[in-house]
């Protein structure tokens, strides 16, 4: 049986570099890549952050070797500091890609109106 998770695991890195290339060259399909990649990564990180925030905070130190059941306040702060950039940057990419796409559509609509009126 084929592991269907492998293609999904191999998705983010190549699309990241494709997006960088498209941004550098200012290619016309850049907004599509930004929306596609940004929304995918954002929806991947949201459940991770939700689980992290739902994890109980230990009132006393968590002894080493204990099964994972809670995190300390310091551990929670480190986790949030690690994950929030992985939410903020792709979310900004999604918003930027959507803004760019809206500008392209608006420009195309203006051209269509000009073409019909002439």
C-alpha angles and dihedrals in degrees: 000000000000119000103236092193095072097074090050091049090051094049106079102054099050092043090049091058092042088054092050090051092048091049092048093049093038090229119188093242094054093106091055092053092046092051094043096047097036096050092045094052093042092053089047094052098043094071090046092053091044091053091046092051092046093054111107117251114234115237090205132029117295107237117230114254093031117126113261109269105134143003132229121243089254092051090049091050091050092048093049092046088052098046104037094073088053087057100039099049098048090043089053089048090053092049092046092048091049091049091050092048091050090053091050092049091046091051091049091050091051090050091049091052091049091049093050093047094051 
